[in-house]
Amino acid sequence: MSSSSAKLIECRNEQGIYILELNNPPANAYSHDLLRELDQAILDARFDDTVHVIVIRGQGEKFFCAGADIKHLRGRSPQFRYNFSLHGNETLLRLEQTPKLVIAAINGHALGGGLEIALACDLRVAKEDGGTLGLPEINLGLFPGMGGTQRLSRLVGKGRAIEIMATGRTLTFEEAHTLGIVNAIFEKESFWEDVVAYARQFAPPHKASKAVGNIKRSVQSGLEMSLSDGLSLERELLQQLFESEDAEEGMTAFIEKRMAAFKGR
């Protein structure tokens, strides 16, 4: 995929790391137009065989994403608002089901729908002292409508998730790390360099990216199934890997007592 530029989403492929930047200053809030571009960017990455890992970040230093553009929703019909929420659900499900690892690089405040975008990613890393995150929709007389009630409760447990959403309180990145919402915190001076290095460990030649993607698929889909059905899915995904070039390379390298050089095939 060649580098491309869009009005609200900036995308580029850097040696297999697909960087997707929300670009709607000052707070990178999302409108219907931004969701449409995000949806298309996810599809572009999914169909590009040269993309191994997706990284989502916000433009600038202050906000990852502040959630939905309230001015965009105010005055709209209830049907428009419903379809807006539905499209957000569909877009994030597409992100969640794409068989490539997705990392949220939370470089600033992630609030409301912004946190919901991050929760739909597989891993979340944050910048030291970079901001806060939370689901404060209760303060608008609403509640999270892009998967927050479902994904946060699966991540931190029902009681803690309800408390966070019902109070509308925000968490520091350090608190979120303690709760397991954030996987790692990187120093602000080297944040982006650390994010790229973190992402590259999951891409060829270091890792077999198809295997990483199938781990994701097995976990994301399998957790919603019975144990028996989940094990069946696991076997099918494993068989796909047995047929891959990278599996042959990995087993051969093991026998030859050398580091494998994976190609993502």
MARKOL-984331 format. One record per atom (N, C-alpha, C, CB): x, z negated, y. Coordinates in steps of 0.1 Angstrom, whole numbers, padded with zeros to 4 digits, always signed. Atoms other than C-alpha are relative to their C-alpha. Glycine has a CB too. Example, Ala and Ser with C-alpha at 12.3 -4.5 7.8 and 13.67 -1.06 7.14 Angstrom:
2
+0009+0000-0012 +0123-0078-0045 +0009+0000+0012 -0010-0012+0000 -0009+0000-0011 +0137-0071-0011 -0008-0008+0011 +0004+0014+0005 
END
This chain:
265
+0009+0000-0012 +0000+0000+0000 +0009+0000+0012 -0010-0012+0000 -0008+0000-0013 +0014+0009+0034 -0006-0010+0009 +0000+0014+0006 +0004+0010-0010 +0012-0015+0063 -0012+0006+0007 +0011-0004+0010 +0012-0005-0007 -0022-0013+0080 -0003-0011+0011 -0011+0002-0009 +0004+0009-0010 -0037-0028+0111 -0015+0001+0002 +0008+0003+0013 +0014+0000-0003 -0073-0038+0118 -0002-0009+0012 -0008-0005-0013 +0003+0007-0013 -0090-0053+0148 +0000-0015-0003 -0013+0004+0005 +0001+0014+0002 -0097-0087+0132 +0008-0005-0012 -0015-0003-0002 -0008+0004+0012 -0076-0087+0100 +0013+0009+0001 -0008+0002-0013 -0013-0007+0000 -0039-0078+0100 +0005-0001-0014 +0010-0005+0010 -0004+0000+0014 -0026-0068+0065 +0014+0007-0001 -0010+0007-0009 -0013-0007+0003 +0009-0059+0053 +0005-0004-0014 +0010-0003+0011 -0006+0003+0014 +0026-0057+0019 +0015-0001+0002 -0004+0012-0010 -0015+0002-0001 +0061-0072+0019 +0005-0003-0014 +0003-0012+0010 -0007+0000+0013 +0077-0064-0014 -0009-0008-0010 +0013-0007+0001 +0009+0006+0010 +0046-0074-0034 -0008-0012+0005 +0008-0003-0012 +0007+0011-0006 +0035-0102-0012 -0009+0005+0011 +0010-0011+0006 +0010-0006-0009 +0003-0091+0005 -0005-0011+0010 -0012+0005-0008 +0002+0010-0010 +0000-0110+0038 -0013+0005+0008 +0012-0001+0010 +0013-0003-0006 -0036-0111+0052 -0001-0011+0011 -0012-0001-0010 +0001+0009-0011 -0038-0126+0087 -0013+0001+0008 +0012+0003+0010 +0012+0000-0008 -0070-0136+0104 +0004+0001+0015 -0008-0013-0002 -0005-0003-0013 -0066-0123+0139 -0012+0001+0010 +0008+0014+0000 +0011+0001-0010 -0094-0134+0162 +0002-0012+0009 -0014-0001-0008 -0003+0011-0009 -0080-0156+0189 -0012-0004+0009 +0012+0003+0009 -0010+0010+0002 -0082-0182+0201 +0000-0009-0013 +0000-0009+0012 +0001+0009+0011 -0095-0200+0170 -0001+0007-0013 -0012-0009+0002 +0002-0007+0013 -0097-0172+0144 -0013-0002-0007 +0012-0003-0009 +0014+0002+0005 -0134-0179+0140 -0005+0013-0006 -0010-0005+0010 +0005-0012+0007 -0152-0154+0117 -0014+0004+0004 +0001-0001-0015 +0012-0006-0003 -0180-0131+0126 -0004+0009-0012 +0000+0008+0014 +0004-0009+0010 -0199-0106+0105 +0011+0011-0001 -0014+0006+0002 -0010-0010+0000 -0173-0080+0115 +0013-0004-0007 +0003+0005+0014 -0012+0005+0007 -0144-0102+0104 -0002-0001-0015 +0004-0013+0006 +0003+0001+0014 -0161-0109+0071 +0001+0014-0007 -0013-0006-0003 +0000-0013+0005 -0165-0072+0065 +0015+0005-0002 -0007+0010+0009 -0014-0004+0001 -0128-0066+0072 +0008-0008-0011 +0007-0001+0013 -0006+0009+0010 -0118-0096+0050 -0004+0005-0014 -0004-0014+0002 +0005-0006+0012 -0139-0082+0022 +0008+0012-0004 -0015+0002+0000 -0007-0013+0003 -0122-0048+0024 +0014-0003-0003 -0002+0010+0012 -0015+0003+0002 -0087-0063+0026 +0002-0006-0014 +0005-0010+0011 -0001+0006+0014 -0094-0083-0006 -0001+0011-0010 -0011-0010-0002 +0001-0012+0009 -0105-0051-0023 +0012+0008+0000 -0012+0008+0003 -0012-0008-0001 -0075-0032-0011 +0011-0007-0008 +0005+0001+0015 -0010+0007+0007 -0052-0059-0025 -0003+0000-0015 +0001-0014+0005 +0004+0001+0014 -0071-0061-0058 +0004+0013-0007 -0015-0002-0001 -0002-0013+0006 -0067-0023-0064 +0014+0005+0001 -0009+0010+0006 -0013-0004-0003 -0031-0021-0053 +0010-0006-0011 +0005-0004+0014 -0008+0005+0011 -0008-0024-0084 +0014-0006+0005 +0003+0011-0010 -0013+0005-0005 +0022-0031-0061 -0002-0014+0006 +0006+0009+0010 +0003+0014-0006 +0005-0064-0048 +0000-0010-0012 -0013+0000+0008 -0001+0010+0010 +0014-0094-0069 -0006-0014+0004 +0014-0002-0005 +0005+0013-0005 +0005-0124-0047 -0006+0003+0014 +0012-0010+0001 +0007-0001-0013 -0019-0127-0017 +0002-0013+0008 -0015+0004-0002 -0002+0012-0009 -0011-0150+0012 -0009+0002+0012 +0015-0002+0005 +0009-0001-0011 -0038-0157+0038 +0005-0010+0011 -0014-0003-0004 -0004+0009-0011 -0028-0172+0072 -0008+0004+0013 +0015+0002+0003 +0007-0002-0012 -0042-0175+0107 +0010+0005+0011 -0007-0012+0005 -0008-0004-0010 -0028-0157+0137 +0003-0011+0010 -0006+0012+0008 -0004+0010-0009 -0009-0179+0161 +0004-0013-0007 -0011-0003+0010 -0005+0012+0005 +0002-0215+0157 -0010-0011+0000 +0012-0004+0008 +0009+0011-0002 -0029-0236+0165 -0011-0001-0010 -0006+0000+0014 +0011-0001+0009 -0056-0224+0141 +0003+0009-0012 -0013+0005+0007 +0002-0009+0011 -0058-0212+0106 -0013+0007+0001 +0001-0008-0014 +0013-0005-0003 -0095-0207+0111 -0009-0011+0003 -0006+0009-0012 +0009+0010-0005 -0121-0227+0130 -0014+0002-0006 -0001-0001+0015 +0013-0002+0007 -0150-0214+0108 -0008+0011+0007 -0007-0013+0001 +0009-0010-0005 -0180-0194+0118 +0000+0000+0015 -0014-0001-0006 +0001-0001-0014 -0183-0181+0153 -0015-0004+0004 +0003+0015+0005 +0013+0005-0003 -0213-0202+0165 -0007+0009+0010 +0001-0014+0004 +0006-0009-0010 -0219-0179+0195 -0006+0012-0007 +0010+0003+0011 +0004-0012+0007 -0222-0150+0171 -0013-0003-0008 +0011+0004-0010 +0012+0003+0008 -0249-0169+0151 -0012-0005+0009 +0003-0011-0010 +0010+0006-0009 -0268-0185+0180 -0010+0011+0004 +0006-0007+0012 +0010-0010-0004 -0300-0166+0187 -0003+0011-0011 +0005+0007+0012 +0003-0009+0011 -0299-0146+0154 -0012-0005-0008 +0013+0002-0009 +0011+0003+0008 -0328-0145+0131 +0004-0008-0012 -0008+0013-0004 -0003+0007+0012 -0330-0168+0101 +0004+0009-0011 -0012-0009-0005 -0003-0009+0011 -0328-0138+0078 +0015+0005+0002 -0009+0012+0000 -0014-0004-0002 -0295-0126+0095 +0009-0011-0004 +0002+0003+0015 -0008+0011+0003 -0281-0161+0092 +0002-0002-0016 -0005-0013+0006 -0001+0001+0014 -0290-0162+0055 +0009+0011-0006 -0014+0002-0006 -0008-0011+0006 -0274-0128+0048 +0015-0002+0004 -0005+0014+0006 -0014+0004-0004 -0243-0139+0068 +0006-0009-0010 +0000-0006+0014 -0005+0010+0010 -0239-0169+0045 +0001+0007-0014 -0010-0012-0001 -0001-0007+0013 -0246-0147+0014 +0012+0009+0000 -0013+0008-0002 -0011-0009-0001 -0220-0122+0025 +0013-0008-0001 +0000+0009+0012 -0012+0009+0001 -0195-0151+0030 +0002-0005-0014 -0002-0011+0009 -0001+0005+0014 -0203-0164-0005 +0006+0011-0009 -0013-0004-0005 -0004-0012+0008 -0198-0129-0020 +0015+0003+0002 -0009+0012+0003 -0014-0003-0003 -0165-0123-0002 +0009-0010-0006 +0002+0000+0016 -0009+0010+0005 -0150-0156-0012 +0000+0000-0015 -0004-0014+0005 +0001-0002+0014 -0162-0151-0048 +0009+0011-0004 -0014+0002-0005 -0009-0011+0003 -0144-0118-0048 +0015-0004+0001 -0003+0012+0010 -0013+0005-0002 -0113-0135-0035 +0004-0009-0012 +0002-0008+0013 -0002+0009+0011 -0116-0162-0062 +0001+0007-0013 -0011-0010+0000 -0001-0007+0013 -0121-0137-0090 +0010+0011-0001 -0014+0005-0003 -0010-0010+0000 -0094-0113-0080 +0012-0005-0009 +0005+0003+0014 -0010+0005+0009 -0068-0116-0108 +0014+0001+0005 -0001+0008-0013 -0013+0002-0007 -0039-0122-0084 +0000-0013+0007 +0003+0012+0009 -0001+0013-0007 -0027-0155-0071 -0002+0001+0015 +0014-0007-0004 +0003+0000-0015 -0040-0163-0036 +0004-0014+0005 -0015+0003+0003 -0005+0012-0006 -0022-0188-0014 -0005-0001+0014 +0015+0000+0000 +0004+0002-0014 -0037-0202+0018 +0012-0007+0007 -0013-0009+0001 -0011+0006-0008 -0009-0208+0043 -0006-0006+0013 +0011+0011+0004 +0007+0006-0011 -0026-0233+0066 +0009-0004+0011 -0008-0013-0006 -0010+0002-0011 -0006-0230+0098 -0006-0007+0012 +0005+0013+0004 +0006+0007-0011 -0031-0248+0120 -0014-0005-0005 -0003+0010+0012 +0013+0006+0004 -0066-0264+0121 -0008+0009-0009 -0008-0003+0012 +0008-0007+0009 -0088-0254+0092 -0013-0007-0001 +0007+0002-0015 +0013+0007-0001 -0124-0264+0099 -0012+0008-0004 -0001-0005+0015 +0012-0007+0004 -0158-0256+0085 +0003+0011-0009 -0007+0005+0012 -0003-0012+0008 -0157-0221+0071 +0014+0003-0002 -0008+0012+0005 -0014-0002+0002 -0120-0220+0077 +0006-0007-0012 +0007-0004+0013 -0004+0007+0012 -0115-0247+0052 -0006+0006-0013 -0004-0015+0001 +0007-0006+0011 -0140-0230+0029 +0008+0012-0005 -0014+0004+0003 -0008-0011+0004 -0118-0199+0029 +0012-0005-0007 +0005+0008+0013 -0012+0005+0007 -0088-0220+0020 -0004-0006-0014 +0006-0011+0009 +0005+0006+0013 -0108-0238-0008 -0002+0011-0010 -0012-0008+0002 +0002-0011+0009 -0115-0204-0023 +0014+0006-0005 -0008+0011+0006 -0014-0005+0005 -0077-0197-0026 +0004-0009-0011 +0010-0001+0012 -0005+0007+0012 -0058-0208-0057 +0009-0012+0004 +0007+0009-0009 -0009+0010-0004 -0032-0228-0039 +0000-0001+0016 +0015+0002-0004 +0000+0002-0014 -0030-0243-0004 +0013-0008+0005 -0013-0008+0005 -0012+0006-0006 +0002-0251+0016 -0003-0002+0015 +0013+0008-0003 +0002+0003-0014 +0002-0266+0051 +0013-0003+0007 -0010-0012+0001 -0011+0002-0008 +0025-0270+0080 +0000-0015+0005 -0001+0009+0013 -0002+0014-0004 +0039-0305+0088 -0005-0002+0014 +0014-0004-0002 +0006+0003-0013 +0019-0320+0117 -0007+0012+0006 +0011-0006+0009 +0005-0012-0005 +0002-0287+0120 -0015+0000+0004 +0002+0011-0010 +0014+0000-0004 -0034-0298+0125 -0008-0009-0010 -0006+0014+0000 +0009+0007+0008 -0064-0311+0107 -0009+0010-0008 -0009-0010+0008 +0010-0008+0007 -0090-0299+0082 -0012-0008-0003 +0006+0006-0013 +0013+0007+0003 -0126-0308+0074 -0011+0010+0000 -0002-0011+0011 +0012-0007+0000 -0161-0297+0070 -0010-0007+0009 -0006+0001-0015 +0008+0008-0010 -0179-0310+0102 -0013+0006+0003 +0008-0001+0012 +0013-0006-0003 -0211-0289+0099 -0011-0010+0002 -0003+0009-0012 +0010+0010-0002 -0231-0321+0098 -0003-0002+0014 +0004-0013-0007 +0001+0002-0014 -0225-0324+0135 -0008+0011+0007 +0014-0001+0006 +0009-0010-0005 -0245-0292+0140 -0014-0001-0006 +0006+0014-0003 +0012+0001+0008 -0273-0304+0118 -0001+0009-0012 -0012+0003+0009 -0001-0010+0011 -0261-0281+0090 +0009-0006-0011 +0006+0013+0005 -0010+0004+0009 -0239-0283+0060 +0008+0012-0004 -0006-0007-0013 -0009-0012+0003 -0211-0260+0046 -0008+0010-0008 +0012-0005-0009 +0007-0011+0006 -0225-0226+0036 +0008+0011-0006 -0010+0005+0010 -0009-0010+0006 -0195-0208+0023 +0007-0005-0013 +0010+0005+0010 -0006+0006+0012 -0189-0228-0009 +0006-0014+0001 +0010+0009-0005 -0007+0012-0002 -0177-0260+0006 -0006-0012-0008 -0001-0004+0014 +0006+0011+0008 -0202-0283-0012 +0004+0001-0014 -0015+0000+0002 -0003-0002+0014 -0193-0268-0045 +0015-0001-0003 -0005+0014-0004 -0015-0001+0002 -0155-0262-0042 +0006-0014+0003 +0006+0011+0007 -0007+0013-0003 -0146-0295-0025 -0004-0010-0010 -0005-0004+0014 +0004+0010+0010 -0166-0316-0050 +0007+0003-0013 -0015+0000-0002 -0008-0003+0013 -0148-0298-0079 +0014-0004+0002 -0002+0015-0003 -0014+0003-0003 -0115-0305-0062 +0003-0015+0001 +0005+0007+0012 -0003+0014-0002 -0118-0341-0052 -0010-0010-0006 +0001-0003+0015 +0010+0008+0006 -0148-0354-0070 -0013-0002+0009 +0005-0014-0003 +0013+0000-0007 -0185-0359-0060 +0000-0010+0012 -0011-0002-0009 +0001+0011-0010 -0183-0392-0041 +0008+0003+0012 +0003-0013-0006 -0009-0003-0011 -0153-0383-0020 -0004+0012+0008 +0014+0001-0005 +0004-0012-0007 -0166-0349-0012 -0012-0002+0009 -0003+0012-0010 +0012+0003-0008 -0200-0362-0001 +0004-0008+0012 -0010-0008-0009 -0005+0008-0011 -0183-0388+0021 +0006+0008+0011 +0009-0011-0005 -0007-0008-0010 -0161-0362+0038 -0010+0009+0007 +0010+0009-0007 +0009-0009-0006 -0190-0338+0044 -0011-0007+0008 -0007+0009-0010 +0011+0007-0007 -0217-0364+0054 +0005-0007+0012 -0006-0010-0010 -0005+0006-0012 -0194-0381+0079 +0005+0011+0010 +0012-0010-0003 -0005-0011-0009 -0180-0348+0092 +0014-0003+0005 -0009+0003+0011 -0013+0004-0005 -0146-0365+0096 +0011+0011-0004 +0004-0013-0005 -0011-0009+0003 -0114-0345+0097 +0012-0007-0006 +0005+0008+0013 -0011+0006+0007 -0083-0351+0076 +0013+0006+0006 -0001+0002-0015 -0013-0006-0003 -0047-0347+0086 +0005+0007-0013 +0011-0011+0004 -0006-0007+0012 -0027-0324+0063 +0006-0010-0010 +0010+0011+0005 -0006+0010+0008 -0009-0354+0050 -0011-0007-0009 +0008-0010+0008 +0011+0006+0007 -0042-0371+0040 -0006+0010-0011 -0012-0004+0009 +0005-0010+0009 -0054-0338+0024 +0010+0002-0012 -0002+0013+0008 -0010-0002+0011 -0022-0336+0004 -0001-0012-0010 +0015-0001+0006 +0002+0011+0008 -0028-0371-0009 -0012+0001-0009 -0001-0013+0008 +0012-0002+0008 -0063-0361-0020 +0001+0011-0009 -0011+0002+0010 -0001-0012+0008 -0051-0330-0037 -0006+0012+0005 -0006-0003-0013 +0006-0012-0006 -0067-0306-0013 +0011+0010+0003 -0008-0003+0013 -0012-0007-0003 -0033-0294-0002 +0011-0002-0010 +0005-0003+0015 -0010+0001+0011 -0006-0286-0028 +0014-0004+0005 +0001+0013-0007 -0013+0003-0006 +0024-0289-0005 +0000+0001+0015 +0011+0010-0006 -0002+0000-0015 +0035-0295+0031 +0014+0005+0003 -0003-0014+0006 -0014-0005-0004 +0064-0275+0046 +0003-0004+0014 +0000+0015-0002 -0004+0003-0014 +0084-0284+0077 -0004+0011+0009 +0015-0003+0000 +0005-0009-0010 +0071-0268+0108 +0011+0010+0005 -0006-0007+0012 -0011-0009-0005 +0105-0253+0118 +0002+0012-0009 +0013-0008+0002 -0003-0011+0010 +0108-0233+0086 -0013+0004-0008 +0011-0004-0009 +0013-0001+0007 +0071-0231+0077 -0002+0014-0007 -0012-0003+0008 +0003-0013+0005 +0067-0194+0073 +0010+0005-0010 -0001+0011+0011 -0010-0004+0010 +0100-0188+0055 -0002-0008-0013 +0014-0004+0006 +0003+0008+0012 +0091-0216+0031 -0013+0005-0007 -0002-0015+0003 +0012-0006+0006 +0056-0200+0025 +0004+0012-0008 -0010+0003+0011 -0004-0012+0007 +0072-0167+0016 +0008-0003-0012 +0008+0010+0010 -0008+0004+0012 +0097-0183-0007 -0009-0006-0011 +0011-0010+0004 +0010+0006+0009 +0069-0203-0023 -0008+0011-0007 -0009-0010+0007 +0008-0011+0006 +0049-0171-0029 +0008+0008-0009 -0006+0009+0011 -0008-0009+0009 +0078-0151-0043 +0003-0006-0013 +0013+0002+0008 -0003+0006+0013 +0083-0176-0071 -0010+0005-0011 +0001-0015+0000 +0011-0005+0009 +0050-0162-0086 +0000+0015-0002 -0013-0005+0005 +0000-0014+0001 +0060-0126-0083 +0012+0005-0008 +0000+0006+0014 -0012-0005+0007 +0084-0103-0103 +0011+0000+0010 -0003+0015-0005 -0003+0002+0014 +0111-0106-0112 +0000-0014-0005 +0014+0006-0002 +0000+0015+0004 +0107-0144-0113 -0011-0003-0010 -0001-0008+0012 +0011+0003+0009 +0073-0145-0130 -0007+0013-0003 -0010-0010+0007 +0008-0011+0004 +0051-0121-0149 -0013-0002+0008 -0002+0000-0016 +0012+0002-0009 +0024-0117-0122 -0013+0002-0007 +0001+0009+0012 +0012-0002+0007 -0002-0104-0147 -0003-0013-0008 +0001+0011-0010 +0003+0013+0007 +0002-0137-0167 -0005-0010+0010 +0013-0005-0007 +0004+0010-0010 -0001-0157-0135 -0015+0003+0004 +0008+0001+0013 +0014-0004-0003 -0033-0137-0127 -0010-0004-0011 -0001+0015+0003 +0009+0004+0011 -0047-0143-0161 -0002-0015-0002 +0005+0006-0013 +0001+0015+0000 -0040-0180-0159 -0012-0003+0010 +0013-0007+0005 +0010+0002-0010 -0061-0179-0127 -0014+0004-0005 +0003+0008+0013 +0013-0005+0005 -0089-0159-0144 -0005-0010-0010 +0001+0014-0005 +0004+0009+0011 -0090-0182-0174 -0005-0014+0006 +0012-0003-0010 +0004+0013-0006 -0092-0214-0152 -0013+0002+0008 +0011-0005+0009 +0012-0002-0009 -0117-0200-0126 -0013+0002-0008 +0003+0011+0009 +0012-0003+0008 -0141-0186-0152 -0002-0010-0011 +0001+0014-0006 +0001+0009+0012 -0134-0209-0181 -0006-0014+0003 +0013-0002-0006 +0006+0013-0004 -0143-0241-0162 -0015+0000+0002 +0007-0005+0013 +0014-0001-0002 -0178-0228-0157 -0007+0002-0014 -0004+0011+0010 +0005-0003+0014 -0182-0222-0195 +0000-0012-0009 +0008+0012-0006 -0002+0010+0011 -0186-0243-0226 +0014+0001-0005 -0010+0002-0011 -0014+0000+0005 -0153-0252-0243 +0002+0012-0009 +0003-0013-0007 -0001-0011+0010 -0160-0227-0271 +0001+0014+0007 -0012+0000-0009 +0000-0013-0007 -0167-0198-0246 +0013+0001+0008 -0012+0001+0009 -0013-0001-0007 -0137-0208-0225 +0012+0003-0009 +0002-0014+0007 -0011-0003+0009 -0114-0207-0255 -0001+0015-0004 -0001-0009-0013 +0001-0015+0004 -0128-0172-0264 +0005+0008+0012 -0015+0003-0002 -0006-0008-0012 -0120-0160-0228 +0015-0001+0000 -0006-0006+0013 -0014+0002+0000 -0086-0175-0231 +0007+0009-0010 +0004-0015-0004 -0006-0009+0010 -0079-0156-0263 +0000+0015+0004 -0007-0001-0014 +0000-0014-0005 -0090-0123-0248 +0010+0003+0011 -0014+0003+0005 -0009-0002-0011 -0069-0127-0217 +0015-0001-0006 -0002-0011+0010 -0013+0000+0006 -0039-0137-0239 +0003+0013-0007 +0001-0012-0010 -0003-0012+0007 -0043-0106-0260 +0004+0011+0010 -0013+0004-0008 -0004-0010-0011 -0042-0085-0228 +0015-0001+0003 -0008-0002+0012 -0014+0002-0003 -0008-0101-0221 +0009+0004-0011 +0002-0015+0004 -0008-0004+0012 +0005-0095-0256 +0003+0015+0000 -0007-0004-0013 -0001-0015+0000 +0000-0058-0249 +0008+0005+0013 -0013+0006+0000 -0007-0004-0012 +0020-0059-0216 +0015+0001-0002 -0003-0011+0011 -0015-0002+0000 +0056-0048-0209 +0007-0014+0003 +0004+0010+0010 -0007+0012-0003 +0064-0082-0194 +0000-0010-0011 -0008-0006+0012 +0000+0009+0012 +0054-0101-0226 +0012+0004-0009 -0013+0001-0007 -0011-0005+0008 +0079-0079-0245 +0013-0004+0006 -0001+0015-0002 -0013+0004-0007 +0106-0086-0219 +0002-0015-0001 -0001+0005+0015 -0002+0015+0001 +0099-0123-0219 +0004-0005-0013 -0013-0007+0004 -0004+0004+0013 +0101-0127-0256 +0014+0005-0004 -0010+0005-0011 -0014-0006+0003 +0132-0104-0259 +0010-0008+0008 +0001+0015+0005 -0009+0008-0008 +0149-0124-0231 +0002-0014-0006 -0005-0001+0015 -0001+0013+0007 +0141-0156-0249 +0009+0000-0012 -0014-0005-0004 -0008-0001+0012 +0157-0144-0281 +0014+0003+0004 -0005+0012-0009 -0014-0003-0005 +0187-0130-0262 +0006-0010+0008 +0000+0014+0007 -0005+0011-0008 +0191-0162-0243 +0005+0004+0014 +0011-0007-0007 -0002-0005-0013 +0189-0146-0209 -0012-0002+0008 +0005+0014+0001 +0011+0001-0008 +0167-0148-0179 -0008+0013+0000 +0004-0002+0015 +0009-0012+0001 +0137-0124-0181 +0000+0006+0014 -0014-0004-0005 +0001-0008-0012 +0134-0097-0154 -0014+0007-0001 +0011+0010+0002 +0014-0005+0001 +0096-0092-0151 -0002+0011+0011 -0010-0011+0002 +0003-0011-0009 +0081-0061-0135 -0015+0001+0005 +0003+0013-0007 +0015+0000-0003 +0044-0070-0132 -0007+0011-0007 -0001+0003+0015 +0006-0010+0008 +0035-0045-0159 -0002-0005-0014 +0007+0013+0000 
END
